[in-house]
């Protein structure tokens, strides 16, 4: 079974019409993704058709370069 690892994008603003999720990695050899950013609806369709499992990774919070998550 393939696994798709995703996280929410950090630099997204309210009302922005850009894909919300970033694909971090994929395991398994029965699926290949060519897009780095996807919408949740698109990801749901890919998962439904391929039978893959989605793993949502935690976010840092503030998006600091050091990864601390504190302002």
VEXVO-209769 format. One record per residue (C-alpha): residue number from 0; x, y, z. Coordinates in nm, 2 decimals, padded with zeros to 4 digits. Example, Ala and Ser with C-alpha at 12.3 -4.5 7.8 and 13.67 -1.06 7.14 Angstrom:
<pts>
   k      x      y      z
   0  01.23 -00.45  00.78
   1  01.37 -00.11  00.71
</pts>
This chain:
<pts>
   k      x      y      z
   0  00.00  00.00  00.00
   1  00.13  00.35 -00.09
   2  00.14  00.63  00.17
   3  00.13  01.00  00.08
   4  00.29  01.23  00.34
   5  00.14  01.59  00.33
   6  00.15  01.90  00.54
   7 -00.04  02.23  00.52
   8  00.15  02.51  00.34
   9  00.30  02.77  00.57
  10  00.28  03.08  00.36
  11 -00.10  03.07  00.28
  12 -00.32  03.37  00.35
  13 -00.69  03.40  00.42
  14 -00.90  03.37  00.11
  15 -00.60  03.28 -00.11
  16 -00.70  03.06 -00.40
  17 -00.39  02.84 -00.41
  18 -00.35  02.47 -00.32
  19 -00.34  02.43  00.06
  20 -00.14  02.11  00.09
  21  00.23  02.03  00.02
  22  00.33  01.68 -00.07
  23  00.64  01.59  00.13
  24  00.69  01.23  00.02
  25  00.54  00.91 -00.12
  26  00.62  00.55 -00.03
  27  00.52  00.25 -00.23
  28  00.57  00.19 -00.60
  29  00.22  00.19 -00.73
  30  00.17  00.57 -00.74
  31  00.37  00.87 -00.87
  32  00.28  01.23 -00.80
  33  00.41  01.51 -01.02
  34  00.26  01.81 -00.83
  35  00.42  01.96 -00.52
  36  00.10  02.14 -00.41
  37 -00.25  01.99 -00.42
  38 -00.59  02.09 -00.31
  39 -00.77  01.87 -00.05
  40 -01.03  01.77 -00.31
  41 -00.77  01.66 -00.55
  42 -00.59  01.46 -00.29
  43 -00.91  01.29 -00.18
  44 -00.98  01.18 -00.54
  45 -00.62  01.05 -00.58
  46 -00.66  00.85 -00.26
  47 -01.00  00.71 -00.35
  48 -00.88  00.59 -00.69
  49 -00.54  00.46 -00.59
  50 -00.62  00.31 -00.25
  51 -00.33  00.50 -00.09
  52 -00.32  00.62  00.27
  53 -00.27  00.99  00.35
  54 -00.04  01.08  00.65
  55 -00.08  01.44  00.77
  56  00.24  01.57  00.92
  57  00.23  01.83  01.20
  58  00.33  02.19  01.12
  59  00.58  02.40  01.32
  60  00.34  02.69  01.39
  61  00.50  03.02  01.31
  62  00.72  02.89  01.02
  63  01.05  03.01  01.17
  64  01.36  02.89  00.98
  65  01.50  02.73  01.30
  66  01.18  02.51  01.33
  67  01.11  02.63  01.68
  68  00.75  02.73  01.61
  69  00.78  03.02  01.86
  70  00.77  03.39  01.75
</pts>
